[in-house]
Amino acid sequence: MKILIAEDNFTDRLILKKLVEAQGHKVIEAENGRVALERIQESVPDIILLDAIMPEVDGFAVAKAVKSEYPERYIPIIFITSLTESESYVKCIDAGGDDFFPKPFNKVVLQAKISAFGRAKNLYQTVMDQKKEIEFHSEHLIQEQQVAKKIFDNIAHKGALAEPYIQYSVSPMSIFNGDILLAAKRPLGGINIFLGDFTGHGLPASIGAMPASDIFFGMTSKGFELYEIVQELNLRLHNILPTGFFCCAVVAEIDFEENSLKLWNGGLPDAYVLNRNTGQVQELPSNHLPLGILSQEQFKANLDVRSFEDGESLFVYSDGVTEAENSAGELLGRDRLLVALCEGVSEGRGFDCVTNTIKDFVGEYEQGDDITYIEVKNHKELNYQVETEVSQTYAISGPSDSSIELNLGPKSLKSFNPLPTLSQHLMEIGSLRSFRTQILTILTELYSNSLEHGVLGLSSELKKSADGFGEYYRQREQRLKELSSGYVQIKIKHEEIERGGLLTINFNDSGRGFDYQNLQKSFKQKYLSGRGYPLINQLADSLTFSDGGRSVTVCFKWNVEDV
């Protein structure tokens, strides 16, 4: 090692030099503190043997300067001293000394001290090298996580969370979030919401969020029913997540025109409907296992269906809210959450009251879980907009002169939704994609009328009350389950015309038919809202009935100049 000997007494310095060199070390000499500091600047030694009392600059000042100048380096300082008072030893330690070597010198003791500090210095250097390596890999890992997070955010983007009727809060524990919150506008109006809480925290917990986001946004944009989206989410997560990993989730569909709410809750805390008009808070219980646990054969995608009137809000949250902890180790709990919701419900400030309650309760205490919650309001003073049509003009392409035909029997009607299949075929026709919303609306209304009112014989009168709304869907599910006969036939033909095309859509069902002549009287009313055939009549170029109302044909002309 390279050892500095700072001693103003020549004889003592010479003796120490001989003893140190005899151990095989290189010696640098300094006759006072000033020279010692100069030698250290020239070449930092491994160990310093330092006389406490020296002219110009004493050993205490040299020690303090070394410790201040080189805080990241381990340079042991052994004070050479004839002082024996305890106060002198304390002064040496306070100045930065690591040990003492008293006069007169003992060769064996000096050798032992230098060897011990040599081992300590090697150990320190090993630790520092490992620390630098860990810091390097840690920095590299953070960079990789930031890149992965950017990709993750692009896939699990916020979607429609910026809509004026939505308030939400996402507070993750780390770079990656075990909670996932998504919102997507439905092609026919309204919105789908997905709040998921994956097992664990950080990167492992967020892995399942990417396929879940892809399924949620993709299937929503194609017009799939909510139960189909839930089924596909469970199937994918069941296939990819390892044993012990799953996703507690709420998936909801809100239709602002029909004032309806469909909800599936698997493993998350109970959701709430807040009624600003009555001041009531209604509980929507969790009644399913989380996504990814059950196989598709065991899984149930039954939805809770209810009316969702003007002035009502849906509040959904992850368990990180009720498990938020304060400095005293207390949990926020369900009771405090309910109190906050009840305080804000009548003023439409449920979300704000919950936010303030969490903030006041937790304070500066470090959170122990991801905290996510959202409120979706059905308040008519807010601006609701149906998903706008595709603005981009596409060249005429795809199956421009084509036809498609589907014959759905009772088994297919129970388990198969033909709308995404039909939509995917039609959207392959270039510029027809620009009329996506109109086409999906027409197809959805035609199929809904053929299945629900035709084959199943349901009456839309049930939907005129809140209780009747739930009864309508209960009967729909029950009649589908018991269905043993019946059919819906779908024929779609597309023809090219100058600068556009013509779609001819025919739906035929096995129902009893209806008095369509009386219905057609309402077509004189010019409006673009509501459901059913009056809306189709406004969107299409022609709407005709036959076979006692069991068959309906729609013609839809489109022109690229209208895009």
C-alpha positions as CSV (number, residue, x, y, z in Angstrom):
1,M,0.0,0.0,0.0
2,K,0.9,3.6,-0.3
3,I,1.3,5.1,3.2
4,L,1.8,8.7,4.1
5,I,3.8,9.5,7.3
6,A,3.2,13.0,8.5
7,E,5.6,13.6,11.5
8,D,7.6,16.8,12.3
9,N,10.2,14.8,14.4
10,F,12.8,13.5,11.9
11,T,13.9,10.6,14.1
12,D,10.4,9.4,14.7
13,R,9.6,9.8,11.0
14,L,12.7,7.8,10.0
15,I,11.8,5.0,12.4
16,L,8.3,4.8,11.1
17,K,9.5,4.8,7.6
18,K,11.8,1.8,8.2
19,L,9.1,-0.2,10.0
20,V,6.5,0.4,7.2
21,E,8.9,-0.3,4.4
22,A,10.0,-3.5,6.1
23,Q,6.3,-4.6,5.7
24,G,6.6,-4.0,1.9
25,H,4.7,-0.8,1.7
26,K,5.6,2.4,-0.2
27,V,6.2,5.5,2.1
28,I,5.5,9.2,1.4
29,E,7.0,11.6,3.9
30,A,5.7,15.0,5.2
31,E,7.5,17.0,7.9
32,N,4.4,19.1,8.8
33,G,0.7,19.4,8.2
34,R,1.0,21.8,5.3
35,V,3.3,19.5,3.3
36,A,1.1,16.6,4.2
37,L,-1.9,18.3,2.5
38,E,0.3,18.9,-0.5
39,R,1.4,15.3,-0.7
40,I,-2.2,14.1,-0.5
41,Q,-3.2,16.4,-3.3
42,E,-0.4,15.0,-5.4
43,S,-1.3,11.4,-4.7
44,V,-4.0,10.1,-2.4
45,P,-2.5,7.5,0.0
46,D,-4.1,4.3,1.2
47,I,-3.4,4.9,4.9
48,I,-2.2,8.0,6.8
49,L,0.1,7.9,9.9
50,L,-0.5,11.4,11.3
51,D,1.2,13.2,14.2
52,A,-1.4,15.1,16.2
53,I,0.9,18.0,17.2
54,M,2.8,19.6,14.2
55,P,3.8,23.1,13.3
56,E,2.0,25.3,10.7
57,V,-1.0,22.9,10.3
58,D,-1.6,20.3,13.1
59,G,-2.8,16.7,12.6
60,F,-6.4,17.5,13.7
61,A,-6.8,20.1,10.8
62,V,-5.2,17.6,8.3
63,A,-7.6,14.8,9.3
64,K,-10.7,17.1,9.0
65,A,-9.5,18.3,5.6
66,V,-9.0,14.7,4.3
67,K,-12.4,13.6,5.5
68,S,-14.1,16.7,4.0
69,E,-12.2,16.5,0.7
70,Y,-12.7,12.8,0.1
71,P,-16.0,11.8,1.7
72,E,-16.6,8.9,-0.8
73,R,-13.1,7.3,-0.2
74,Y,-12.0,5.2,2.7
75,I,-8.6,6.6,3.9
76,P,-7.8,5.3,7.4
77,I,-6.1,7.8,9.6
78,I,-3.9,6.5,12.5
79,F,-2.9,9.2,14.9
80,I,0.7,9.1,16.2
81,T,0.7,10.6,19.6
82,S,2.3,10.7,23.0
83,L,-0.9,12.2,24.5
84,T,-2.6,10.1,27.1
85,E,-5.5,12.2,28.3
86,S,-9.0,11.0,27.4
87,E,-9.9,14.4,26.0
88,S,-7.0,14.2,23.5
89,Y,-8.3,10.8,22.2
90,V,-11.8,12.2,21.9
91,K,-10.4,15.1,19.9
92,C,-8.6,12.8,17.6
93,I,-11.8,10.8,16.9
94,D,-13.8,14.0,16.4
95,A,-11.3,15.2,13.8
96,G,-11.8,12.0,11.8
97,G,-9.2,9.6,13.2
98,D,-9.7,5.9,13.0
99,D,-7.1,4.6,15.5
100,F,-4.1,5.5,17.6
101,F,-0.4,4.5,17.6
102,P,1.3,5.6,20.8
103,K,5.0,6.5,21.3
104,P,7.4,4.8,21.8
105,F,6.7,2.7,18.7
106,N,6.0,-1.1,18.8
107,K,6.8,-2.9,15.6
108,V,4.3,-5.7,16.1
109,V,1.5,-3.4,17.0
110,L,2.2,-1.2,14.0
111,Q,2.3,-4.2,11.7
112,A,-1.0,-5.4,13.1
113,K,-2.8,-2.1,12.7
114,I,-1.6,-1.5,9.1
115,S,-2.6,-5.1,8.1
116,A,-6.1,-4.7,9.8
117,F,-6.7,-1.4,8.0
118,G,-5.5,-2.9,4.8
119,R,-8.1,-5.6,5.0
120,A,-10.8,-3.1,5.9
121,K,-9.8,-0.9,3.0
122,N,-10.0,-3.9,0.6
123,L,-13.4,-4.8,2.0
124,Y,-14.6,-1.2,1.7
125,Q,-13.4,-1.1,-1.9
126,T,-15.2,-4.4,-2.7
127,V,-18.4,-3.0,-1.2
128,M,-18.0,0.2,-3.2
129,D,-17.4,-1.7,-6.4
130,Q,-20.5,-3.8,-5.8
131,K,-22.5,-0.6,-4.9
132,K,-21.5,0.9,-8.3
133,E,-22.5,-2.2,-10.1
134,I,-25.8,-2.3,-8.3
135,E,-26.4,1.4,-9.1
136,F,-25.6,0.7,-12.8
137,H,-28.0,-2.2,-13.0
138,S,-30.6,-0.4,-11.1
139,E,-30.4,2.6,-13.4
140,H,-30.5,0.3,-16.4
141,L,-33.6,-1.4,-14.9
142,I,-35.3,1.9,-14.3
143,Q,-34.6,2.9,-17.9
144,E,-36.0,-0.4,-19.1
145,Q,-39.1,0.1,-16.9
146,Q,-39.6,3.6,-18.2
147,V,-39.5,2.3,-21.8
148,A,-41.9,-0.6,-20.9
149,K,-44.1,1.9,-19.0
150,K,-44.4,4.1,-22.2
151,I,-45.4,1.0,-24.2
152,F,-47.8,0.0,-21.5
153,D,-49.4,3.4,-21.4
154,N,-49.8,3.4,-25.1
155,I,-51.7,0.2,-24.9
156,A,-53.6,0.8,-21.6
157,H,-54.3,4.4,-22.5
158,K,-56.9,6.6,-20.8
159,G,-59.4,6.3,-23.6
160,A,-62.5,8.3,-22.8
161,L,-61.6,9.1,-19.2
162,A,-61.3,12.8,-20.0
163,E,-65.1,13.1,-20.7
164,P,-66.8,15.8,-18.6
165,Y,-69.1,13.3,-16.9
166,I,-66.2,11.3,-15.5
167,Q,-64.0,12.0,-12.5
168,Y,-61.3,9.5,-11.5
169,S,-58.1,9.2,-9.4
170,V,-55.3,6.7,-9.9
171,S,-52.5,6.7,-7.3
172,P,-50.0,3.9,-8.0
173,M,-47.3,2.7,-5.5
174,S,-44.6,2.4,-8.1
175,I,-43.8,3.0,-11.8
176,F,-46.2,0.2,-12.7
177,N,-49.6,0.1,-11.4
178,G,-51.4,-3.1,-10.3
179,D,-54.7,-1.2,-10.8
180,I,-56.0,-0.5,-14.3
181,L,-58.7,2.0,-15.2
182,L,-60.1,2.2,-18.7
183,A,-63.0,3.9,-20.5
184,A,-64.1,3.5,-24.1
185,K,-67.0,5.1,-25.9
186,R,-69.4,2.6,-27.5
187,P,-70.0,3.0,-31.2
188,L,-73.8,3.5,-30.6
189,G,-73.4,6.0,-27.8
190,G,-72.7,5.6,-24.1
191,I,-69.5,4.3,-22.5
192,N,-67.8,1.1,-21.2
193,I,-65.8,1.3,-18.0
194,F,-63.2,-1.2,-16.8
195,L,-61.5,-1.0,-13.3
196,G,-59.2,-3.9,-12.5
197,D,-57.0,-4.8,-9.6
198,F,-54.4,-7.4,-10.4
199,T,-52.7,-9.6,-7.8
200,G,-49.6,-7.9,-6.2
201,H,-47.9,-4.6,-7.2
202,G,-45.5,-3.2,-9.7
203,L,-44.4,-4.8,-13.0
204,P,-45.7,-8.4,-12.3
205,A,-49.1,-7.1,-11.4
206,S,-49.3,-4.9,-14.5
207,I,-48.4,-7.7,-17.1
208,G,-52.0,-8.8,-17.4
209,A,-53.1,-5.2,-18.0
210,M,-51.8,-5.1,-21.6
211,P,-53.9,-8.0,-23.0
212,A,-56.9,-6.8,-20.9
213,S,-56.6,-3.3,-22.4
214,D,-56.3,-4.7,-25.9
215,I,-59.4,-6.8,-25.5
216,F,-61.5,-4.1,-23.8
217,F,-60.8,-1.3,-26.3
218,G,-60.9,-3.7,-29.4
219,M,-64.1,-5.4,-28.5
220,T,-65.8,-2.2,-27.4
221,S,-65.0,-0.4,-30.7
222,K,-66.4,-3.4,-32.7
223,G,-69.7,-3.3,-30.9
224,F,-69.5,-6.5,-28.8
225,E,-71.9,-6.9,-26.0
226,L,-70.6,-6.4,-22.4
227,Y,-71.0,-10.0,-21.4
228,E,-68.9,-11.0,-24.4
229,I,-66.2,-8.6,-23.4
230,V,-66.2,-10.0,-19.9
231,Q,-66.1,-13.6,-21.2
232,E,-63.1,-12.9,-23.4
233,L,-61.3,-11.0,-20.6
234,N,-61.6,-14.0,-18.3
235,L,-60.6,-16.5,-21.1
236,R,-57.4,-14.6,-21.9
237,L,-56.4,-13.9,-18.3
238,H,-57.1,-17.5,-17.3
239,N,-54.8,-18.7,-20.1
240,I,-51.9,-16.3,-19.5
241,L,-51.8,-15.6,-15.8
242,P,-49.8,-18.1,-13.6
243,T,-51.5,-19.9,-10.7
244,G,-52.3,-17.5,-7.8
245,F,-52.6,-14.5,-10.1
246,F,-56.0,-13.0,-11.0
247,C,-57.8,-9.7,-11.6
248,C,-60.5,-8.4,-9.4
249,A,-62.6,-6.2,-11.7
250,V,-65.7,-4.2,-12.4
251,V,-66.8,-3.9,-16.0
252,A,-69.8,-1.6,-16.7
253,E,-71.8,-0.4,-19.7
254,I,-73.7,2.9,-19.4
255,D,-76.2,3.9,-22.0
256,F,-77.2,7.6,-21.5
257,E,-80.0,7.5,-24.1
258,E,-81.7,4.4,-22.7
259,N,-80.7,5.5,-19.1
260,S,-79.5,2.0,-18.4
261,L,-76.6,0.4,-16.5
262,K,-75.1,-3.0,-17.0
263,L,-72.5,-4.1,-14.5
264,W,-70.3,-7.2,-13.7
265,N,-68.3,-7.2,-10.5
266,G,-65.8,-9.9,-9.8
267,G,-63.9,-9.6,-6.5
268,L,-63.8,-5.8,-6.2
269,P,-65.6,-4.1,-3.3
270,D,-69.3,-3.3,-3.8
271,A,-70.0,-0.5,-6.3
272,Y,-72.5,2.3,-5.5
273,V,-75.1,4.2,-7.3
274,L,-75.4,7.8,-6.0
275,N,-78.8,9.6,-6.5
276,R,-78.4,13.3,-6.4
277,N,-82.1,13.9,-6.5
278,T,-83.0,11.7,-3.5
279,G,-79.7,11.8,-1.6
280,Q,-79.6,8.0,-1.5
281,V,-76.6,5.7,-1.9
282,Q,-77.5,2.3,-3.3
283,E,-75.1,-0.7,-3.0
284,L,-74.4,-2.9,-6.1
285,P,-72.9,-6.0,-4.5
286,S,-69.9,-8.0,-5.9
287,N,-71.2,-11.4,-6.9
288,H,-68.6,-13.1,-9.0
289,L,-65.1,-14.5,-8.6
290,P,-62.2,-12.4,-10.1
291,L,-61.2,-12.7,-13.7
292,G,-58.7,-15.4,-14.6
293,I,-59.6,-17.9,-11.9
294,L,-62.3,-20.0,-13.5
295,S,-62.2,-21.8,-16.8
296,Q,-64.5,-20.7,-19.5
297,E,-66.9,-23.6,-18.8
298,Q,-67.2,-22.6,-15.2
299,F,-67.2,-18.8,-15.7
300,K,-70.5,-16.8,-15.5
301,A,-70.8,-13.5,-17.2
302,N,-74.3,-12.7,-15.8
303,L,-74.8,-8.9,-15.6
304,D,-76.6,-6.8,-13.1
305,V,-79.0,-4.6,-15.2
306,R,-80.8,-1.6,-13.8
307,S,-82.0,1.8,-14.9
308,F,-79.6,4.7,-14.6
309,E,-81.6,7.9,-14.5
310,D,-80.8,11.6,-14.7
311,G,-79.0,12.7,-11.5
312,E,-77.5,9.3,-10.7
313,S,-73.8,8.4,-10.6
314,L,-71.9,5.2,-10.6
315,F,-69.0,5.0,-8.1
316,V,-66.5,2.2,-8.4
317,Y,-63.2,1.7,-6.4
318,S,-60.4,-0.7,-5.7
319,D,-59.7,-2.1,-2.2
320,G,-56.7,0.3,-1.9
321,V,-59.3,3.0,-1.0
322,T,-60.7,1.2,2.1
323,E,-57.3,-0.2,3.0
324,A,-55.6,3.2,2.9
325,E,-53.7,3.5,6.2
326,N,-52.8,6.4,8.4
327,S,-49.7,6.9,10.6
328,A,-51.5,5.3,13.5
329,G,-51.9,2.0,11.6
330,E,-55.7,2.5,11.1
331,L,-57.5,1.7,7.9
332,L,-59.9,4.1,6.2
333,G,-62.5,1.4,6.0
334,R,-65.9,1.1,4.4
335,D,-67.8,3.1,6.9
336,R,-65.7,6.3,6.4
337,L,-66.0,5.8,2.6
338,L,-69.8,5.6,2.9
339,V,-70.0,8.7,5.2
340,A,-68.0,10.6,2.5
341,L,-70.3,9.5,-0.3
342,C,-73.4,10.3,1.8
343,E,-72.1,13.8,2.6
344,G,-71.5,14.6,-1.1
345,V,-74.3,12.8,-2.9
346,S,-77.1,15.4,-2.7
347,E,-74.8,18.1,-4.2
348,G,-73.3,15.8,-6.8
349,R,-69.9,15.9,-5.0
350,G,-69.4,12.3,-4.0
351,F,-66.1,12.1,-5.7
352,D,-64.7,15.3,-4.2
353,C,-65.8,14.2,-0.7
354,V,-64.1,10.8,-1.1
355,T,-60.9,12.6,-2.3
356,N,-60.8,14.9,0.6
357,T,-61.5,12.1,3.1
358,I,-58.6,10.0,1.8
359,K,-56.3,13.0,1.8
360,D,-57.2,14.1,5.3
361,F,-57.1,10.5,6.7
362,V,-53.8,9.4,5.1
363,G,-51.9,12.7,5.4
364,E,-48.2,12.3,4.5
365,Y,-48.1,8.6,5.5
366,E,-46.7,6.3,2.7
367,Q,-49.5,4.4,0.9
368,G,-49.4,0.6,1.0
369,D,-51.5,-0.2,-2.0
370,D,-52.6,1.2,-5.4
371,I,-55.6,3.6,-4.8
372,T,-58.0,3.9,-7.7
373,Y,-61.6,5.1,-7.9
374,I,-64.0,6.6,-10.5
375,E,-67.4,8.3,-10.6
376,V,-69.5,8.4,-13.8
377,K,-72.4,10.8,-13.8
378,N,-75.6,10.7,-15.7
379,H,-76.4,14.4,-15.2
380,K,-78.1,15.8,-18.2
381,E,-76.4,19.2,-17.9
382,L,-73.2,17.5,-18.9
383,N,-72.3,17.2,-22.5
384,Y,-72.8,13.6,-23.8
385,Q,-71.7,12.9,-27.3
386,V,-72.1,9.8,-29.4
387,E,-68.9,8.5,-30.9
388,T,-68.3,10.5,-34.0
389,E,-67.9,8.9,-37.4
390,V,-64.5,8.3,-38.9
391,S,-63.4,11.5,-40.5
392,Q,-60.8,10.0,-42.7
393,T,-61.8,9.4,-46.3
394,Y,-60.9,5.9,-47.5
395,A,-60.4,4.8,-51.1
396,I,-63.0,2.3,-52.4
397,S,-61.6,-1.1,-51.6
398,G,-62.5,-4.4,-50.0
399,P,-65.4,-6.7,-50.9
400,S,-67.3,-3.9,-52.8
401,D,-69.7,-6.3,-54.7
402,S,-70.5,-8.9,-52.1
403,S,-73.2,-10.5,-50.0
404,I,-73.3,-12.2,-46.6
405,E,-76.0,-14.4,-45.2
406,L,-76.5,-15.8,-41.7
407,N,-79.2,-18.2,-40.5
408,L,-79.3,-18.3,-36.7
409,G,-81.1,-21.1,-34.9
410,P,-82.0,-21.4,-31.2
411,K,-78.6,-22.6,-30.1
412,S,-76.9,-19.7,-32.0
413,L,-79.3,-17.2,-30.7
414,K,-78.4,-18.2,-27.1
415,S,-74.7,-17.9,-27.4
416,F,-73.6,-16.0,-30.6
417,N,-73.7,-12.3,-31.3
418,P,-73.6,-11.8,-35.1
419,L,-73.1,-8.0,-35.0
420,P,-69.2,-8.0,-34.7
421,T,-69.0,-10.5,-37.6
422,L,-71.3,-8.5,-39.8
423,S,-69.6,-5.2,-38.8
424,Q,-66.1,-6.6,-39.5
425,H,-67.1,-7.7,-43.0
426,L,-68.8,-4.4,-43.9
427,M,-65.9,-2.3,-42.5
428,E,-63.6,-3.9,-45.0
429,I,-65.4,-1.9,-47.7
430,G,-63.2,1.1,-47.9
431,S,-65.1,4.3,-47.5
432,L,-68.1,2.6,-45.9
433,R,-66.0,2.8,-42.6
434,S,-66.8,6.5,-42.6
435,F,-70.4,5.6,-41.9
436,R,-69.6,3.1,-39.2
437,T,-71.9,4.6,-36.5
438,Q,-74.9,4.7,-38.8
439,I,-74.4,1.1,-40.0
440,L,-73.8,-0.3,-36.5
441,T,-76.9,1.5,-35.2
442,I,-79.0,0.0,-38.0
443,L,-77.7,-3.5,-37.5
444,T,-78.0,-3.3,-33.7
445,E,-81.6,-2.1,-33.8
446,L,-82.6,-4.6,-36.4
447,Y,-81.1,-7.5,-34.6
448,S,-82.5,-6.4,-31.2
449,N,-86.0,-6.1,-32.6
450,S,-85.8,-9.4,-34.4
451,L,-84.5,-11.3,-31.4
452,E,-86.1,-9.6,-28.4
453,H,-89.5,-8.5,-29.8
454,G,-89.7,-11.1,-32.5
455,V,-88.3,-14.5,-31.4
456,L,-88.6,-13.9,-27.6
457,G,-91.8,-11.8,-27.7
458,L,-90.7,-9.2,-25.1
459,S,-92.6,-6.0,-24.7
460,S,-90.7,-2.7,-24.6
461,E,-93.4,-1.4,-22.3
462,L,-91.5,-3.0,-19.4
463,K,-88.7,-0.5,-19.9
464,K,-90.8,2.5,-18.8
465,S,-90.1,2.0,-15.1
466,A,-86.9,1.3,-13.1
467,D,-88.2,-2.0,-11.8
468,G,-89.6,-2.9,-15.3
469,F,-86.2,-2.3,-16.8
470,G,-84.6,-5.0,-14.7
471,E,-87.6,-7.3,-15.3
472,Y,-87.2,-6.8,-19.0
473,Y,-83.6,-8.2,-19.0
474,R,-84.5,-10.9,-16.5
475,Q,-87.2,-12.1,-18.8
476,R,-84.8,-11.8,-21.8
477,E,-82.2,-14.0,-20.1
478,Q,-84.9,-16.5,-19.0
479,R,-86.5,-16.8,-22.4
480,L,-83.2,-17.2,-24.1
481,K,-82.3,-20.0,-21.7
482,E,-85.5,-21.8,-22.4
483,L,-85.5,-21.2,-26.2
484,S,-85.9,-24.4,-28.2
485,S,-87.2,-23.2,-31.5
486,G,-87.1,-20.0,-33.6
487,Y,-84.7,-18.3,-36.0
488,V,-83.3,-15.0,-37.2
489,Q,-82.2,-14.8,-40.8
490,I,-79.9,-12.0,-41.9
491,K,-79.0,-11.1,-45.5
492,I,-76.8,-8.2,-46.5
493,K,-75.9,-7.3,-50.0
494,H,-73.5,-4.6,-51.2
495,E,-73.5,-3.1,-54.7
496,E,-71.3,-0.5,-56.2
497,I,-72.9,2.7,-57.5
498,E,-71.2,5.7,-58.9
499,R,-69.0,7.4,-56.3
500,G,-70.3,5.0,-53.6
501,G,-72.5,2.0,-52.9
502,L,-75.8,0.6,-51.8
503,L,-76.4,-1.7,-48.8
504,T,-79.5,-3.8,-48.8
505,I,-80.1,-5.3,-45.3
506,N,-82.8,-7.9,-44.6
507,F,-83.8,-9.3,-41.3
508,N,-86.4,-12.1,-41.0
509,D,-87.5,-13.7,-37.8
510,S,-89.9,-16.5,-36.6
511,G,-91.9,-14.2,-34.3
512,R,-95.6,-13.3,-34.4
513,G,-95.0,-10.1,-36.3
514,F,-96.6,-6.7,-35.3
515,D,-98.7,-3.8,-36.5
516,Y,-96.1,-2.1,-38.5
517,Q,-98.6,0.1,-40.4
518,N,-99.5,1.9,-37.1
519,L,-95.8,2.2,-36.3
520,Q,-95.1,3.9,-39.7
521,K,-97.2,6.8,-38.7
522,S,-94.6,7.9,-36.2
523,F,-92.0,8.1,-39.0
524,K,-93.3,11.5,-39.9
525,Q,-91.7,12.8,-36.8
526,K,-88.2,14.1,-37.8
527,Y,-85.8,13.3,-35.0
528,L,-82.5,11.5,-34.6
529,S,-82.8,10.2,-31.1
530,G,-84.5,7.3,-29.4
531,R,-84.4,3.6,-30.3
532,G,-86.1,1.2,-32.7
533,Y,-87.5,1.6,-36.2
534,P,-88.1,5.4,-36.1
535,L,-84.4,5.9,-35.7
536,I,-83.6,3.4,-38.4
537,N,-86.1,5.2,-40.7
538,Q,-84.2,8.4,-40.2
539,L,-80.7,6.9,-40.9
540,A,-81.6,4.7,-43.9
541,D,-82.8,5.6,-47.4
542,S,-85.7,3.2,-47.1
543,L,-87.4,0.9,-44.6
544,T,-90.0,-1.6,-45.7
545,F,-91.9,-4.4,-43.9
546,S,-93.4,-7.6,-45.1
547,D,-94.7,-11.0,-43.9
548,G,-96.8,-9.4,-41.2
549,G,-93.8,-7.5,-39.7
550,R,-91.6,-10.5,-39.4
551,S,-89.4,-9.4,-42.3
552,V,-87.8,-5.9,-42.6
553,T,-85.6,-4.6,-45.4
554,V,-83.4,-1.5,-45.1
555,C,-81.6,0.3,-47.9
556,F,-78.6,2.5,-47.1
557,K,-76.9,4.5,-49.9
558,W,-73.5,6.0,-49.3
559,N,-71.4,8.4,-51.3
560,V,-67.7,9.3,-50.8
561,E,-68.6,12.9,-51.3
562,D,-70.6,12.8,-48.1
563,V,-67.6,11.7,-46.0
